[in-house]
Amino acid sequence: MLIARFGVSALSFLGLAVAGALFIGGNATAALDLLLPVLVLALVVAVRNTWDLLVTVAERSDSE
């Protein structure tokens, strides 16, 4: 579970870095084509992390 959470986050940041390198290298079309799926992946990761946080807080509140 932990590997999946941090692995997917690292993958999205790596994709963002590659898109930036492509843009700096002058290939703006490829950079923008890569940027869309990377941003969607980052959004999915953010939503999943938010859900995990809410569930964890609710579980800890119930146990008190």
PyMOL Python script that loads the backbone (N, CA, C, O; Angstrom):
from pymol import cmd

cmd.read_pdbstr("""\
ATOM      1  N   MET A   1       0.831  -1.191   0.000  1.00  0.00           N
ATOM      2  CA  MET A   1       0.000   0.000   0.000  1.00  0.00           C
ATOM      3  C   MET A   1       0.873   1.251   0.000  1.00  0.00           C
ATOM      4  O   MET A   1       0.625   2.194  -0.752  1.00  0.00           O
ATOM      5  N   LEU A   2       1.885   1.249   0.840  1.00  0.00           N
ATOM      6  CA  LEU A   2       2.767   2.412   0.937  1.00  0.00           C
ATOM      7  C   LEU A   2       3.585   2.600  -0.338  1.00  0.00           C
ATOM      8  O   LEU A   2       3.799   3.726  -0.785  1.00  0.00           O
ATOM      9  N   ILE A   3       4.036   1.496  -0.917  1.00  0.00           N
ATOM     10  CA  ILE A   3       4.814   1.570  -2.159  1.00  0.00           C
ATOM     11  C   ILE A   3       3.949   2.113  -3.292  1.00  0.00           C
ATOM     12  O   ILE A   3       4.409   2.918  -4.102  1.00  0.00           O
ATOM     13  N   ALA A   4       2.708   1.674  -3.343  1.00  0.00           N
ATOM     14  CA  ALA A   4       1.809   2.149  -4.398  1.00  0.00           C
ATOM     15  C   ALA A   4       1.547   3.642  -4.253  1.00  0.00           C
ATOM     16  O   ALA A   4       1.524   4.369  -5.247  1.00  0.00           O
ATOM     17  N   ARG A   5       1.350   4.102  -3.027  1.00  0.00           N
ATOM     18  CA  ARG A   5       1.055   5.520  -2.805  1.00  0.00           C
ATOM     19  C   ARG A   5       2.237   6.401  -3.216  1.00  0.00           C
ATOM     20  O   ARG A   5       2.069   7.365  -3.963  1.00  0.00           O
ATOM     21  N   PHE A   6       3.427   6.066  -2.726  1.00  0.00           N
ATOM     22  CA  PHE A   6       4.583   6.907  -3.022  1.00  0.00           C
ATOM     23  C   PHE A   6       5.131   6.644  -4.426  1.00  0.00           C
ATOM     24  O   PHE A   6       5.703   7.544  -5.039  1.00  0.00           O
ATOM     25  N   GLY A   7       4.966   5.437  -4.935  1.00  0.00           N
ATOM     26  CA  GLY A   7       5.439   5.125  -6.273  1.00  0.00           C
ATOM     27  C   GLY A   7       4.681   5.879  -7.344  1.00  0.00           C
ATOM     28  O   GLY A   7       5.279   6.388  -8.291  1.00  0.00           O
ATOM     29  N   VAL A   8       3.371   5.953  -7.199  1.00  0.00           N
ATOM     30  CA  VAL A   8       2.564   6.678  -8.184  1.00  0.00           C
ATOM     31  C   VAL A   8       2.830   8.178  -8.084  1.00  0.00           C
ATOM     32  O   VAL A   8       2.852   8.871  -9.101  1.00  0.00           O
ATOM     33  N   SER A   9       3.031   8.682  -6.873  1.00  0.00           N
ATOM     34  CA  SER A   9       3.384  10.100  -6.715  1.00  0.00           C
ATOM     35  C   SER A   9       4.722  10.397  -7.378  1.00  0.00           C
ATOM     36  O   SER A   9       4.868  11.398  -8.079  1.00  0.00           O
ATOM     37  N   ALA A  10       5.694   9.520  -7.153  1.00  0.00           N
ATOM     38  CA  ALA A  10       7.012   9.718  -7.772  1.00  0.00           C
ATOM     39  C   ALA A  10       6.917   9.633  -9.290  1.00  0.00           C
ATOM     40  O   ALA A  10       7.607  10.364 -10.000  1.00  0.00           O
ATOM     41  N   LEU A  11       6.069   8.747  -9.784  1.00  0.00           N
ATOM     42  CA  LEU A  11       5.882   8.621 -11.224  1.00  0.00           C
ATOM     43  C   LEU A  11       5.296   9.904 -11.822  1.00  0.00           C
ATOM     44  O   LEU A  11       5.701  10.329 -12.904  1.00  0.00           O
ATOM     45  N   SER A  12       4.356  10.509 -11.124  1.00  0.00           N
ATOM     46  CA  SER A  12       3.774  11.750 -11.645  1.00  0.00           C
ATOM     47  C   SER A  12       4.798  12.881 -11.623  1.00  0.00           C
ATOM     48  O   SER A  12       4.839  13.693 -12.547  1.00  0.00           O
ATOM     49  N   PHE A  13       5.628  12.945 -10.576  1.00  0.00           N
ATOM     50  CA  PHE A  13       6.656  13.987 -10.540  1.00  0.00           C
ATOM     51  C   PHE A  13       7.731  13.742 -11.595  1.00  0.00           C
ATOM     52  O   PHE A  13       8.264  14.687 -12.176  1.00  0.00           O
ATOM     53  N   LEU A  14       8.042  12.493 -11.837  1.00  0.00           N
ATOM     54  CA  LEU A  14       9.011  12.167 -12.885  1.00  0.00           C
ATOM     55  C   LEU A  14       8.464  12.569 -14.258  1.00  0.00           C
ATOM     56  O   LEU A  14       9.194  13.118 -15.084  1.00  0.00           O
ATOM     57  N   GLY A  15       7.195  12.296 -14.495  1.00  0.00           N
ATOM     58  CA  GLY A  15       6.568  12.701 -15.755  1.00  0.00           C
ATOM     59  C   GLY A  15       6.555  14.206 -15.925  1.00  0.00           C
ATOM     60  O   GLY A  15       6.739  14.713 -17.032  1.00  0.00           O
ATOM     61  N   LEU A  16       6.337  14.923 -14.832  1.00  0.00           N
ATOM     62  CA  LEU A  16       6.370  16.381 -14.879  1.00  0.00           C
ATOM     63  C   LEU A  16       7.772  16.881 -15.225  1.00  0.00           C
ATOM     64  O   LEU A  16       7.929  17.827 -15.997  1.00  0.00           O
ATOM     65  N   ALA A  17       8.785  16.240 -14.651  1.00  0.00           N
ATOM     66  CA  ALA A  17      10.169  16.625 -14.955  1.00  0.00           C
ATOM     67  C   ALA A  17      10.512  16.343 -16.414  1.00  0.00           C
ATOM     68  O   ALA A  17      11.195  17.139 -17.058  1.00  0.00           O
ATOM     69  N   VAL A  18      10.040  15.214 -16.934  1.00  0.00           N
ATOM     70  CA  VAL A  18      10.294  14.888 -18.343  1.00  0.00           C
ATOM     71  C   VAL A  18       9.596  15.890 -19.254  1.00  0.00           C
ATOM     72  O   VAL A  18      10.162  16.320 -20.259  1.00  0.00           O
ATOM     73  N   ALA A  19       8.375  16.259 -18.906  1.00  0.00           N
ATOM     74  CA  ALA A  19       7.654  17.254 -19.712  1.00  0.00           C
ATOM     75  C   ALA A  19       8.386  18.590 -19.686  1.00  0.00           C
ATOM     76  O   ALA A  19       8.466  19.271 -20.709  1.00  0.00           O
ATOM     77  N   GLY A  20       8.916  18.968 -18.540  1.00  0.00           N
ATOM     78  CA  GLY A  20       9.683  20.205 -18.446  1.00  0.00           C
ATOM     79  C   GLY A  20      10.951  20.145 -19.276  1.00  0.00           C
ATOM     80  O   GLY A  20      11.314  21.117 -19.938  1.00  0.00           O
ATOM     81  N   ALA A  21      11.626  18.998 -19.243  1.00  0.00           N
ATOM     82  CA  ALA A  21      12.845  18.846 -20.040  1.00  0.00           C
ATOM     83  C   ALA A  21      12.534  18.912 -21.534  1.00  0.00           C
ATOM     84  O   ALA A  21      13.289  19.497 -22.310  1.00  0.00           O
ATOM     85  N   LEU A  22      11.422  18.310 -21.922  1.00  0.00           N
ATOM     86  CA  LEU A  22      11.028  18.387 -23.338  1.00  0.00           C
ATOM     87  C   LEU A  22      10.716  19.827 -23.746  1.00  0.00           C
ATOM     88  O   LEU A  22      11.064  20.267 -24.842  1.00  0.00           O
ATOM     89  N   PHE A  23      10.058  20.544 -22.848  1.00  0.00           N
ATOM     90  CA  PHE A  23       9.715  21.931 -23.153  1.00  0.00           C
ATOM     91  C   PHE A  23      10.966  22.798 -23.265  1.00  0.00           C
ATOM     92  O   PHE A  23      11.077  23.624 -24.170  1.00  0.00           O
ATOM     93  N   ILE A  24      11.907  22.604 -22.339  1.00  0.00           N
ATOM     94  CA  ILE A  24      13.158  23.357 -22.390  1.00  0.00           C
ATOM     95  C   ILE A  24      13.952  22.982 -23.638  1.00  0.00           C
ATOM     96  O   ILE A  24      14.624  23.822 -24.237  1.00  0.00           O
ATOM     97  N   GLY A  25      13.864  21.703 -24.022  1.00  0.00           N
ATOM     98  CA  GLY A  25      14.571  21.246 -25.213  1.00  0.00           C
ATOM     99  C   GLY A  25      13.979  21.737 -26.516  1.00  0.00           C
ATOM    100  O   GLY A  25      14.558  21.515 -27.579  1.00  0.00           O
ATOM    101  N   GLY A  26      12.835  22.400 -26.455  1.00  0.00           N
ATOM    102  CA  GLY A  26      12.251  22.979 -27.661  1.00  0.00           C
ATOM    103  C   GLY A  26      11.140  22.158 -28.282  1.00  0.00           C
ATOM    104  O   GLY A  26      10.600  22.538 -29.320  1.00  0.00           O
ATOM    105  N   ASN A  27      10.788  21.040 -27.668  1.00  0.00           N
ATOM    106  CA  ASN A  27       9.727  20.193 -28.213  1.00  0.00           C
ATOM    107  C   ASN A  27       8.439  20.446 -27.416  1.00  0.00           C
ATOM    108  O   ASN A  27       8.022  19.616 -26.607  1.00  0.00           O
ATOM    109  N   ALA A  28       7.827  21.596 -27.659  1.00  0.00           N
ATOM    110  CA  ALA A  28       6.666  22.015 -26.883  1.00  0.00           C
ATOM    111  C   ALA A  28       5.454  21.121 -27.126  1.00  0.00           C
ATOM    112  O   ALA A  28       4.674  20.889 -26.201  1.00  0.00           O
ATOM    113  N   THR A  29       5.278  20.621 -28.325  1.00  0.00           N
ATOM    114  CA  THR A  29       4.120  19.767 -28.626  1.00  0.00           C
ATOM    115  C   THR A  29       4.169  18.471 -27.834  1.00  0.00           C
ATOM    116  O   THR A  29       3.164  18.059 -27.254  1.00  0.00           O
ATOM    117  N   ALA A  30       5.314  17.833 -27.805  1.00  0.00           N
ATOM    118  CA  ALA A  30       5.450  16.589 -27.038  1.00  0.00           C
ATOM    119  C   ALA A  30       5.318  16.860 -25.545  1.00  0.00           C
ATOM    120  O   ALA A  30       4.750  16.048 -24.815  1.00  0.00           O
ATOM    121  N   ALA A  31       5.840  17.996 -25.087  1.00  0.00           N
ATOM    122  CA  ALA A  31       5.747  18.336 -23.668  1.00  0.00           C
ATOM    123  C   ALA A  31       4.291  18.525 -23.248  1.00  0.00           C
ATOM    124  O   ALA A  31       3.873  18.036 -22.198  1.00  0.00           O
ATOM    125  N   LEU A  32       3.529  19.231 -24.064  1.00  0.00           N
ATOM    126  CA  LEU A  32       2.119  19.456 -23.733  1.00  0.00           C
ATOM    127  C   LEU A  32       1.306  18.174 -23.868  1.00  0.00           C
ATOM    128  O   LEU A  32       0.359  17.957 -23.111  1.00  0.00           O
ATOM    129  N   ASP A  33       1.669  17.325 -24.825  1.00  0.00           N
ATOM    130  CA  ASP A  33       0.988  16.038 -24.949  1.00  0.00           C
ATOM    131  C   ASP A  33       1.237  15.163 -23.730  1.00  0.00           C
ATOM    132  O   ASP A  33       0.352  14.411 -23.323  1.00  0.00           O
ATOM    133  N   LEU A  34       2.410  15.247 -23.149  1.00  0.00           N
ATOM    134  CA  LEU A  34       2.737  14.470 -21.952  1.00  0.00           C
ATOM    135  C   LEU A  34       2.146  15.097 -20.703  1.00  0.00           C
ATOM    136  O   LEU A  34       1.835  14.398 -19.739  1.00  0.00           O
ATOM    137  N   LEU A  35       1.994  16.394 -20.719  1.00  0.00           N
ATOM    138  CA  LEU A  35       1.539  17.105 -19.527  1.00  0.00           C
ATOM    139  C   LEU A  35       0.106  16.758 -19.142  1.00  0.00           C
ATOM    140  O   LEU A  35      -0.206  16.705 -17.953  1.00  0.00           O
ATOM    141  N   LEU A  36      -0.757  16.524 -20.096  1.00  0.00           N
ATOM    142  CA  LEU A  36      -2.153  16.208 -19.782  1.00  0.00           C
ATOM    143  C   LEU A  36      -2.294  14.921 -18.973  1.00  0.00           C
ATOM    144  O   LEU A  36      -2.917  14.958 -17.912  1.00  0.00           O
ATOM    145  N   PRO A  37      -1.751  13.787 -19.413  1.00  0.00           N
ATOM    146  CA  PRO A  37      -1.901  12.587 -18.578  1.00  0.00           C
ATOM    147  C   PRO A  37      -1.163  12.692 -17.242  1.00  0.00           C
ATOM    148  O   PRO A  37      -1.593  12.099 -16.252  1.00  0.00           O
ATOM    149  N   VAL A  38      -0.065  13.433 -17.202  1.00  0.00           N
ATOM    150  CA  VAL A  38       0.654  13.603 -15.942  1.00  0.00           C
ATOM    151  C   VAL A  38      -0.192  14.397 -14.954  1.00  0.00           C
ATOM    152  O   VAL A  38      -0.246  14.056 -13.773  1.00  0.00           O
ATOM    153  N   LEU A  39      -0.841  15.436 -15.416  1.00  0.00           N
ATOM    154  CA  LEU A  39      -1.692  16.226 -14.531  1.00  0.00           C
ATOM    155  C   LEU A  39      -2.921  15.453 -14.074  1.00  0.00           C
ATOM    156  O   LEU A  39      -3.352  15.593 -12.930  1.00  0.00           O
ATOM    157  N   VAL A  40      -3.481  14.648 -14.946  1.00  0.00           N
ATOM    158  CA  VAL A  40      -4.622  13.800 -14.539  1.00  0.00           C
ATOM    159  C   VAL A  40      -4.172  12.787 -13.493  1.00  0.00           C
ATOM    160  O   VAL A  40      -4.886  12.545 -12.520  1.00  0.00           O
ATOM    161  N   LEU A  41      -3.001  12.196 -13.683  1.00  0.00           N
ATOM    162  CA  LEU A  41      -2.462  11.259 -12.703  1.00  0.00           C
ATOM    163  C   LEU A  41      -2.217  11.949 -11.362  1.00  0.00           C
ATOM    164  O   LEU A  41      -2.534  11.387 -10.314  1.00  0.00           O
ATOM    165  N   ALA A  42      -1.662  13.150 -11.383  1.00  0.00           N
ATOM    166  CA  ALA A  42      -1.423  13.894 -10.145  1.00  0.00           C
ATOM    167  C   ALA A  42      -2.736  14.232  -9.447  1.00  0.00           C
ATOM    168  O   ALA A  42      -2.804  14.214  -8.218  1.00  0.00           O
ATOM    169  N   LEU A  43      -3.772  14.537 -10.210  1.00  0.00           N
ATOM    170  CA  LEU A  43      -5.080  14.818  -9.624  1.00  0.00           C
ATOM    171  C   LEU A  43      -5.663  13.573  -8.966  1.00  0.00           C
ATOM    172  O   LEU A  43      -6.221  13.650  -7.871  1.00  0.00           O
ATOM    173  N   VAL A  44      -5.536  12.433  -9.626  1.00  0.00           N
ATOM    174  CA  VAL A  44      -6.028  11.174  -9.058  1.00  0.00           C
ATOM    175  C   VAL A  44      -5.269  10.838  -7.776  1.00  0.00           C
ATOM    176  O   VAL A  44      -5.872  10.393  -6.800  1.00  0.00           O
ATOM    177  N   VAL A  45      -3.973  11.045  -7.771  1.00  0.00           N
ATOM    178  CA  VAL A  45      -3.170  10.788  -6.574  1.00  0.00           C
ATOM    179  C   VAL A  45      -3.602  11.709  -5.441  1.00  0.00           C
ATOM    180  O   VAL A  45      -3.712  11.266  -4.297  1.00  0.00           O
ATOM    181  N   ALA A  46      -3.846  12.972  -5.736  1.00  0.00           N
ATOM    182  CA  ALA A  46      -4.275  13.915  -4.708  1.00  0.00           C
ATOM    183  C   ALA A  46      -5.632  13.532  -4.126  1.00  0.00           C
ATOM    184  O   ALA A  46      -5.833  13.618  -2.914  1.00  0.00           O
ATOM    185  N   VAL A  47      -6.554  13.115  -4.970  1.00  0.00           N
ATOM    186  CA  VAL A  47      -7.876  12.701  -4.489  1.00  0.00           C
ATOM    187  C   VAL A  47      -7.759  11.445  -3.630  1.00  0.00           C
ATOM    188  O   VAL A  47      -8.423  11.339  -2.599  1.00  0.00           O
ATOM    189  N   ARG A  48      -6.930  10.504  -4.041  1.00  0.00           N
ATOM    190  CA  ARG A  48      -6.751   9.271  -3.267  1.00  0.00           C
ATOM    191  C   ARG A  48      -6.116   9.566  -1.910  1.00  0.00           C
ATOM    192  O   ARG A  48      -6.533   9.002  -0.898  1.00  0.00           O
ATOM    193  N   ASN A  49      -5.118  10.439  -1.879  1.00  0.00           N
ATOM    194  CA  ASN A  49      -4.486  10.793  -0.618  1.00  0.00           C
ATOM    195  C   ASN A  49      -5.452  11.523   0.310  1.00  0.00           C
ATOM    196  O   ASN A  49      -5.434  11.318   1.523  1.00  0.00           O
ATOM    197  N   THR A  50      -6.289  12.371  -0.267  1.00  0.00           N
ATOM    198  CA  THR A  50      -7.296  13.071   0.530  1.00  0.00           C
ATOM    199  C   THR A  50      -8.291  12.089   1.121  1.00  0.00           C
ATOM    200  O   THR A  50      -8.663  12.214   2.288  1.00  0.00           O
ATOM    201  N   TRP A  51      -8.726  11.120   0.338  1.00  0.00           N
ATOM    202  CA  TRP A  51      -9.649  10.114   0.829  1.00  0.00           C
ATOM    203  C   TRP A  51      -9.020   9.300   1.959  1.00  0.00           C
ATOM    204  O   TRP A  51      -9.666   9.050   2.977  1.00  0.00           O
ATOM    205  N   ASP A  52      -7.774   8.888   1.788  1.00  0.00           N
ATOM    206  CA  ASP A  52      -7.085   8.134   2.838  1.00  0.00           C
ATOM    207  C   ASP A  52      -6.975   8.952   4.119  1.00  0.00           C
ATOM    208  O   ASP A  52      -7.145   8.411   5.212  1.00  0.00           O
ATOM    209  N   LEU A  53      -6.696  10.239   4.000  1.00  0.00           N
ATOM    210  CA  LEU A  53      -6.605  11.104   5.165  1.00  0.00           C
ATOM    211  C   LEU A  53      -7.947  11.202   5.882  1.00  0.00           C
ATOM    212  O   LEU A  53      -8.005  11.117   7.109  1.00  0.00           O
ATOM    213  N   LEU A  54      -9.021  11.382   5.125  1.00  0.00           N
ATOM    214  CA  LEU A  54     -10.345  11.478   5.740  1.00  0.00           C
ATOM    215  C   LEU A  54     -10.738  10.183   6.440  1.00  0.00           C
ATOM    216  O   LEU A  54     -11.306  10.218   7.531  1.00  0.00           O
ATOM    217  N   VAL A  55     -10.444   9.054   5.832  1.00  0.00           N
ATOM    218  CA  VAL A  55     -10.775   7.768   6.436  1.00  0.00           C
ATOM    219  C   VAL A  55      -9.947   7.551   7.706  1.00  0.00           C
ATOM    220  O   VAL A  55     -10.466   7.049   8.702  1.00  0.00           O
ATOM    221  N   THR A  56      -8.684   7.918   7.677  1.00  0.00           N
ATOM    222  CA  THR A  56      -7.820   7.749   8.848  1.00  0.00           C
ATOM    223  C   THR A  56      -8.283   8.623  10.001  1.00  0.00           C
ATOM    224  O   THR A  56      -8.298   8.172  11.146  1.00  0.00           O
ATOM    225  N   VAL A  57      -8.657   9.853   9.726  1.00  0.00           N
ATOM    226  CA  VAL A  57      -9.147  10.746  10.777  1.00  0.00           C
ATOM    227  C   VAL A  57     -10.456  10.222  11.352  1.00  0.00           C
ATOM    228  O   VAL A  57     -10.661  10.283  12.564  1.00  0.00           O
ATOM    229  N   ALA A  58     -11.334   9.715  10.516  1.00  0.00           N
ATOM    230  CA  ALA A  58     -12.612   9.180  10.994  1.00  0.00           C
ATOM    231  C   ALA A  58     -12.399   7.946  11.849  1.00  0.00           C
ATOM    232  O   ALA A  58     -13.093   7.771  12.851  1.00  0.00           O
ATOM    233  N   GLU A  59     -11.462   7.088  11.485  1.00  0.00           N
ATOM    234  CA  GLU A  59     -11.189   5.883  12.274  1.00  0.00           C
ATOM    235  C   GLU A  59     -10.607   6.259  13.641  1.00  0.00           C
ATOM    236  O   GLU A  59     -10.963   5.653  14.652  1.00  0.00           O
ATOM    237  N   ARG A  60      -9.740   7.227  13.673  1.00  0.00           N
ATOM    238  CA  ARG A  60      -9.139   7.634  14.949  1.00  0.00           C
ATOM    239  C   ARG A  60     -10.163   8.342  15.832  1.00  0.00           C
ATOM    240  O   ARG A  60     -10.103   8.226  17.056  1.00  0.00           O
ATOM    241  N   SER A  61     -11.104   9.076  15.228  1.00  0.00           N
ATOM    242  CA  SER A  61     -12.137   9.748  16.009  1.00  0.00           C
ATOM    243  C   SER A  61     -13.099   8.739  16.638  1.00  0.00           C
ATOM    244  O   SER A  61     -13.585   8.953  17.748  1.00  0.00           O
ATOM    245  N   ASP A  62     -13.373   7.644  15.933  1.00  0.00           N
ATOM    246  CA  ASP A  62     -14.281   6.614  16.445  1.00  0.00           C
ATOM    247  C   ASP A  62     -13.659   5.841  17.598  1.00  0.00           C
ATOM    248  O   ASP A  62     -14.371   5.389  18.494  1.00  0.00           O
ATOM    249  N   SER A  63     -12.352   5.683  17.587  1.00  0.00           N
ATOM    250  CA  SER A  63     -11.705   4.871  18.621  1.00  0.00           C
ATOM    251  C   SER A  63     -11.516   5.639  19.932  1.00  0.00           C
ATOM    252  O   SER A  63     -11.206   5.026  20.954  1.00  0.00           O
ATOM    253  N   GLU A  64     -11.693   6.951  19.931  1.00  0.00           N
ATOM    254  CA  GLU A  64     -11.509   7.735  21.151  1.00  0.00           C
ATOM    255  C   GLU A  64     -12.707   7.703  22.030  1.00  0.00           C
ATOM    256  O   GLU A  64     -12.707   8.317  23.097  1.00  0.00           O
TER     257      GLU A  64
END
""", "prot")
cmd.dss("prot")
cmd.show_as("cartoon", "prot")
cmd.util.cbc("prot")
cmd.orient("prot")
